[in-house]
Amino acid sequence: MLNSTQKIKLDPAWEKRYKISRIFILIVFFAGMLWLSYLILFPSRYFSFSFLHPDSSKNNIVDLVKIENELIFNTVAVENFSKAKISFSLRKGSAPLENNKISVRKSYRAFFYPIGRDILSSADYSMNSLVSFGKSVFIVGKRKKFPIDNPLTFESAGFSWNNVEFADGKDLSQYEKQGLFNIHDVHPNGTVFLIKENEKYFYIKNKKKHELKGEALNKSNLQEKAILAEKKGLELKKECSLKKNYLSSNRYNCVIPIDELNSLVGKNYQFEVGFNSDVEVEEINIVLQKTVSRKNFTRSLSEIKSKIFLRYGLQQENI
């Protein structure tokens, strides 16, 4: 009969290999756990845009426009980051980008819109409402309704749960249903922003923001419905100068420290770079990164906790 309790004796050479293998497996396991923890606690976000394939679904840099000698584009990111690594790949024969400055600021895309004419009467505009129907919350206004896809999108857009109205007997069928409002979408027409520093109100319409003045400020619930924005978000810019990549003659890179932007409200980083007509870009790549630090470790834990609470519809103060 086989005695299962009897110890198997290995040849000394094989026993040595066995012990080394165990140690190697443990090292690989713990290294893998450390790497996974790093990816969770200090994540990076990757963004790109291909000029060769402008309609590709892989492009996640948004609102890319060229105005005179500047190229402007946006990314969407709700977490806090330490630095932005920017890379431009140029076509063969393109003019260089050496020493061209690129800057970044943080706010909401709609709040970056140019200023339009003032609105002086409350009859000249109507504000959107947040309406709850069943398990969904809609942005309702301008004869349209946008279902919001999840709580993270809701909060990252600056909306307040205190402003959500129950539909009750309200007939939402009269509003044309739009696609899901997700975290990448810009605030629609009918949005009002309140500037924190000077308490000015701006109304969003047709990709412009219009200041509300005079009698237009008398509309009920104006302050409650307005989304808080910051003048500092328009003014504070961090920048770097593009340098040629030593490993590739047609690639230019630089790194912008963006820690100072973390305290600003908003989910969009808007980049601007000086451009001329002789520059031909193939691709833009951006990486938003967190450096390993105690401060970022604490922030990451807080962000993970908030996302868990949002995912399960919990209130943090009750936990």
Residue pairs with C-beta under 8 A, 6 or more apart in sequence:
10 18
38 292
40 300
40 304
41 296
41 297
41 300
41 301
42 289
42 290
42 291
42 292
42 296
42 297
42 300
43 79
43 290
43 300
44 287
44 288
44 289
44 290
45 75
45 77
45 79
45 81
45 287
45 288
46 285
46 286
46 287
47 60
47 61
47 75
47 285
47 286
47 287
47 288
48 58
48 59
48 60
48 61
48 283
48 284
48 285
48 286
49 59
49 60
49 61
49 64
49 73
49 283
49 284
50 56
50 58
50 59
50 282
50 283
51 281
51 282
51 283
52 282
52 283
53 59
60 75
60 76
60 184
61 73
61 74
61 75
61 284
61 286
62 73
62 74
62 75
62 76
62 109
62 184
63 72
63 73
63 74
63 109
63 186
64 71
64 72
64 73
64 74
65 71
65 72
65 73
66 72
66 275
69 274
69 275
69 276
70 272
70 273
70 274
70 275
71 272
71 273
71 275
71 281
72 270
72 271
72 272
73 270
73 271
73 284
74 109
74 112
74 268
74 269
74 270
74 271
75 268
75 269
75 271
75 286
75 288
76 183
76 184
76 267
76 268
77 267
77 268
77 269
77 288
78 152
78 156
78 183
78 267
79 288
79 290
79 299
79 300
79 303
80 262
80 290
80 296
80 299
80 303
81 258
81 262
81 288
81 289
81 290
82 257
82 258
82 259
82 289
82 290
82 291
82 293
82 296
83 255
83 256
83 257
83 258
83 259
83 288
83 289
83 291
84 104
84 255
84 256
84 258
84 269
84 271
84 286
84 287
84 288
84 289
85 253
85 254
85 255
85 286
85 287
85 289
86 102
86 240
86 242
86 253
86 254
86 255
86 256
86 271
86 284
86 285
86 286
87 245
87 251
87 252
87 253
87 284
87 285
87 286
88 97
88 242
88 251
88 252
88 253
88 273
88 281
88 283
88 284
89 248
89 250
89 251
89 281
89 282
89 283
89 284
89 285
90 96
90 97
90 250
90 251
90 252
90 279
90 280
90 281
90 282
91 250
91 280
91 281
91 282
92 250
93 280
94 250
94 278
94 279
94 280
94 281
95 276
95 278
95 279
95 280
96 244
96 252
96 279
97 242
97 252
97 273
97 279
98 242
98 243
98 244
98 252
99 241
99 242
99 243
100 241
100 242
100 252
100 273
100 274
100 275
101 239
101 240
101 241
101 242
101 273
101 274
102 239
102 240
102 241
102 242
102 254
102 256
102 271
102 272
102 273
102 274
103 237
103 238
103 239
103 256
103 271
103 272
103 273
104 237
104 238
104 239
104 256
104 258
104 261
104 269
104 270
104 271
104 272
105 233
105 234
105 235
105 236
105 237
105 238
105 261
105 269
105 270
106 233
106 236
106 258
106 261
106 264
106 266
106 268
106 269
106 270
107 229
107 230
107 233
107 234
107 264
107 265
107 266
107 268
107 270
108 157
108 158
108 186
108 187
108 193
108 227
108 229
108 233
108 265
108 266
108 267
108 268
109 186
109 187
109 268
109 270
110 186
110 187
110 191
110 193
110 204
110 209
111 193
111 202
111 209
111 229
111 233
111 234
111 266
112 234
112 268
112 270
113 204
113 207
113 208
113 209
114 208
114 209
115 202
115 208
115 209
115 210
115 211
116 205
116 206
116 208
116 209
116 210
117 210
118 210
118 211
118 212
118 213
119 125
119 203
119 210
119 211
119 212
119 213
119 216
120 213
120 214
120 215
120 216
121 214
121 215
121 216
122 215
122 216
122 217
122 218
122 219
124 216
125 190
125 203
125 205
125 210
125 212
125 216
126 141
126 142
126 190
127 141
127 190
127 191
127 192
127 203
127 219
127 221
127 222
127 225
128 139
128 140
128 141
128 142
128 188
128 190
128 191
128 225
129 139
129 140
129 141
129 163
129 165
129 225
130 137
130 138
130 139
130 140
130 159
130 163
130 164
130 165
131 137
131 138
131 140
131 145
131 164
131 165
131 166
131 167
131 170
131 172
132 138
132 164
132 165
132 166
132 167
133 167
133 172
136 147
136 148
137 147
137 148
137 154
137 164
138 145
138 146
138 147
138 148
138 172
138 175
139 145
139 146
139 148
139 181
139 188
139 190
140 146
140 172
140 175
141 188
141 189
141 190
142 188
142 189
142 190
143 174
143 175
143 176
144 175
144 176
144 177
144 178
144 188
145 172
145 175
145 176
145 177
145 178
146 178
146 179
146 180
146 181
146 188
147 177
147 178
147 180
147 181
148 154
148 157
148 159
148 180
148 181
149 180
149 181
149 182
149 183
150 310
151 310
151 311
151 313
152 183
152 307
152 310
152 311
153 181
153 182
153 183
154 161
155 310
156 183
156 267
157 181
157 183
157 187
157 227
157 267
158 227
158 228
158 229
158 265
158 266
159 227
160 224
162 224
163 224
163 225
181 188
183 267
187 204
187 227
188 204
189 204
189 205
189 206
190 203
190 204
190 205
191 203
191 204
191 227
192 201
192 202
192 203
192 204
192 212
192 222
192 225
192 226
192 227
193 201
193 202
193 204
193 209
193 226
193 227
193 228
193 229
194 200
194 201
194 223
194 226
194 227
194 228
194 229
195 201
195 202
195 229
195 230
195 231
196 228
196 229
196 230
196 231
196 265
197 230
197 231
197 232
198 231
200 211
200 212
201 211
201 212
201 217
201 222
201 226
202 209
202 210
202 211
202 212
202 229
203 209
203 210
203 211
203 212
204 210
212 222
228 265
229 265
229 266
230 264
230 265
230 266
232 264
233 264
233 265
233 266
236 260
236 261
236 264
238 256
238 257
238 258
238 260
238 261
239 256
240 254
240 255
240 256
241 254
242 252
242 253
242 254
242 273
243 252
243 253
243 254
244 251
244 252
245 251
245 252
245 253
250 282
258 269
258 288
261 269
269 288
271 286
290 296
290 300
305 316
306 316
308 314
309 315
309 316
309 319
